[in-house]
Amino acid sequence: MYRNRNKVLALLLVFAMLISVMPISTVMADTKTTYHETFADGKGIATQSGGANLEKVGNKVFEGNDDGAALYVSNRINNWDAADFKFEDIGLKDGKTYNITVKGFVDSNAKVPAGAQAFLQVADSYAWLAGAEFVAGKAFTLSGKYTVDTSKDSRVRVQSNDEGKEVPFYIGDILITEEATEEVPVDPNQPKAETFKTITFEDNTTEGFEPRGGEGSEKLTVTKEANHTANGSYALKVENRTMTWHGPSLHVEKNVSQGSEYKVTAWVKLISPESTQLQLSTQVGNGGSASYVSLAAKTISTADGWVKFEGTYRYNNVSSGYITIYVESASSANASFYIDDISFEQTGSGPIKIQDDLKSIKDVYKKDFLIGNAIAAEDMEGVRLDLLKKHFNVMTAGNAMKPDALQPSKGNFTFEDADKLVDKVLAEGFKMHGHTLVWHQQSPAWLNTKVDASGNAIPLSREEALTNLRTHIKTVVEHYGNKVISWDVVNEGMNDNPTNPADWKASLRQSPWYQAIGPDYIEEAFLAAREVLDAHPDWDVKLYYNDYNDDNQSKSKAIYYMVKELNEKYAKTHPGKLLIDGVGMQAHYSLSTNPTNVELSLERFISLGVEVSITELDVQAGSDFKLTDEIAEAQGYLYAQLFDIYKKHAANISRVTIWGLDDGTSWRSSTNPLPFDKNLQAKLAFFGLIDPAKYMDEHKPQTPKDAKHTTAKYGTPVIDGTIDSVWSKAHAIPVNTYQMAWQGATGTAKALWDDKNLYVLVQVSDSELDKKSANAYEQDSVEVFFDENNGKTSFYQDDDGQYRVNFDNETSFNPASIAEGFESATKVSGTSYIVEMKIPFKTLTPSDNMKVGFDVQVNDGKDGSRKSVATWNDTKGTGYQDTSVYGVLTLTKSDSNSTSEYITRGQFIDSIIKALGLNKNVQAKDSFKDVKKDSSYYASVSAAYQKGIISGYKNGEFKPQAKITRQEAMTIIAKAIKVTGKNVNYSTAEINKILKEFKDSNKVANWAKASVAACIKEGIISGKSGKMIAPQENITVSQTESIVKKLSAK
């Protein structure tokens, strides 16, 4: 025993000697105090946020605050009325990671609403770090971890949620500790990273930038045509691009220290087209197993001038010796632009560690299904491999096994990169899934097309394309044999939202494979793969059909019919055997995804008797690489709902694969789609999937706002594009709620009905008319969504339909069968246009007081793409498949006009602010305690408050559901007009002269006289019949509509 101990000591001594001569790097470990405040000597460096009062108090002893000194945060009416601690004051450094702990207390006599919580956040991104319940007479503790990013945030904030916005509280202690570092050995062969010198092109060279497409592709020229550098003259011009990935590329391997995070900055100026998306990206590795990461993406125009693109990335693996940064255009292969002032600098954040104390995803679901991830070569070493081994047990190559990577030219199979990746995966104890054999993207053109004498690409003959298809499949499947557990044989062969899914062949995507071979190319692909497997009965390899938008019921039905028919046909000659073993549901979702539709599709595929895998799961949330705490919580809830469904059907699910390891390397990185953030730390999404029931119990979703209601009057117009007098009695329906963008075309709709049809009139206001796109939904157009039985289902039934008419009266329908009996007409006036539609009732006979599901949408196209979408009710953008997002239209024969109903204060403000365009360029935020974020008028009320148009009541309320008198309304209108720059100030003599024309002018309150006079003078208000102002009467819907029309015309 002693001899063994001596051997161990000797080995430790040798190891210590080895470490002593190796270079050192660092990883996060223990902590050291950066800032500690007990408030014994006053308020310290705390600063006021919002309208809060900060006061130092004594004798407030509570748990964690034995000395009794505390900071009292009072006079709170908003959640952001709080205490701030600025980074520069408390010593927080960019890129460093800190643990923050706050000890607080709420008085026993404080009124604490249900659900009230203290929040620990950072501003200005408002990222949520921690929360704790407010309980009267009880202490609370907030503990969170934060890696400083000074490009987004400048201070730590102790505040509350909305429910707790009026609760005063104490802060007795705040402790901030930096995660110190421990030294670890690194590769002694790795050279020290060189400092990057900002590239300005002032030496009249490209300074290392090269065309990404290689020699003879895009052209890079140093020019004096543009310049961003202060006191400089030059920039790099990028032109003659022919592929979206073309652009200027710069090698930065020598500037990278493994594990460190870098901030990459480039200034870009667009030359053409007038508007397009550009993105700053980085590539790690080369060849099929490389990874490509978007760091910053923006849609810019030529009018924007120089635009700053900036993002961060942590280079956890530099072993490939290949790292570049580059600028590309994902949406335009021909875009040209200038770049200048490129910098590449460390943020100060060094290597990271994974969270070892988390539950393992693969262990939690070990009795249910495999847990997979999509990888590149950089993921198979270091800390990224650590995270993979902790949570996953099956891998999918993100790019390395796709056709263009394995056979770039005919007969030239390049397996080297993929083989290294597969062998590494297996050596580390993972299983491997093969992705993909047949796809319309990332496939070399020679497989199914050729160039004719005119230089045009045309399909190969069926025979040649079939030979290429079979050869590729057989060669690749035989090469990898039983190293893989399954293959995606065909990927994404089905069109989105097909109109007649039962005819699955007509629903197929018209891909180059389809055009060369025909609709049976899918069957031929599976037969070729099955032939290889039949020759090797000892291999246990499953063959999958894989596709996205799997929650769309029409698409999932088409896939169902295809798999069913092909398997039944195969079984006739191969009894008891399947041609297609499984269906892969890609599961690229967003927060608007309806889990009910996911489960419907899943159950539909299970009914085929095949296995199902979730193959590429991610959930988009947030934008521009930012994720608020509210959206993060919603993302976690959807992950919880999905895994709850997967667990329920685990007997029929083979694998659940998450598409990427972390947000930073995701193909959708700007929308934060994964359970781990860019620093490989668990997000709320992780906790949602790890314990769905617990998460859903603790994070109740917000109650969705009620559907909007309106009416349709009885009447029959002529469908000719002109506004008949019968339309005058119809209620105006504003189409001005944006689903995308914050400005663009809007419209006003009206609806009528008779015994056979629904009639819809839409007047559209646009800045220009565009129908360049081949996609009808990207053209300037109007859409009407109609659900005859108001079923509010998450999928289309026989009575549901989507009707689209562009400004040139070109129509399209979903499903196509609803076109029968439909009529439309349009009339263009300048850049505005009118659309009239007649929509036949098909399944029900309309009747008085009948309610139907209804919505109207205005699409705004520009330069061949859709720049904005405005609707009446739907905020999710899922009306093309989900009728639950529609508003409600009540059919009425009543002679009384529903527009005589009184409008609420909230609705009135919403109408006026939008009519005058005062909601643009205003960041919505809480203004009154009774105006909730999910209210349709929330943003307009916020804008009105910020611009001084409204002030609310002394108790901090606005009373948005209360009625509004005519003189109150005129006061708001006058203030709003004044904000637009219009002079509405009149002398007392002028005011009296205007008002004396009305019999009841003596009833106008003194505070309202100037405003009432201004509205009359401006022609906004003309008074009621009999020369009456009726100042104390409540204003009606119809009166408001008249006002809005007049304001919009000014």
Secondary structure, DSSP 8 states (H G I E B T S, - for coil): -HHHHHHHHHHHHHHHHHHHTS-EEEEEEEEEEEEEE--TTSSTT-EEETT-EEEEE-S--BTTBTT--EEEEE---STT-EEEEEHHHHT--TT-EEEEEEEEE--TT----TT-EEEEEEETTTEEEEEEE--TT-EEEEEEEEE--TTT--EEEEEE-STTTT--EEEEEEEEEEEEEEEEE--TTS--------B--TTSS-TT-EETT-TTSSEEEEESS---STT---EEEEE---STT-SEEEE-GGG--TT-EEEEEEEEEEEESSEEEEEEEEEES-STT-EEEEEEEEEEEGGG-EEEEEEEEE----TTS-EEEEEE-SS-TT-EEEEEEEEEEE-S-------TTS--HHHHTTTT-EEEEEE-GGGGSHHHHHHHHHH-SEEEESSTTSHHHH-SBTTB---HHHHHHHHHHHHTT-EEEEEEEEESSSS-GGGTEEE-TTS-EEE--HHHHHHHHHHHHHHHHHHHGGGSSEEEEEES-B-SS-S-TTSTTTTB---HHHHHH-TTHHHHHHHHHHHHHHT-TT---EEEEEES-TT-HHHHHHHHHHHHHHHHHHHHHSTT--S--EEEE--EEETT--HHHHHHHHHHHHTTT-EEEEEEEEEE-SBTTB--HHHHHHHHHHHHHHHHHHHHTGGGEEEEEES-SSGGGSTTGGG--SSB-TTS-B-HHHHHHHSHHHHHHHS---------EEEEEE-----SSS--GGGGGS--EEE-EEEESS---EEEEEEEE-SSEEEEEEEEE-SS----SSSGGGSSEEEEEEETT----SS--TTEEEEEEETT--EEEESGGGGTT-EEEEEEETTEEEEEEEEE--SS---TT-EEEEEEEEEEEETTEEEEEEESS-SSS-TTT-GGG-EEEEEE--SS-GGGSB-BHHHHHHHHHHHTTTTTT------STTS-TTSTTHHHHHHHHHTTS----TTS---TTSB-BHHHHHHHHHHHHHHTT------HHHHHHHHTTSTTGGGS-GGGHHHHHHHHHTTS---BTTTB--TTSB-BHHHHHHHHHHHHH-
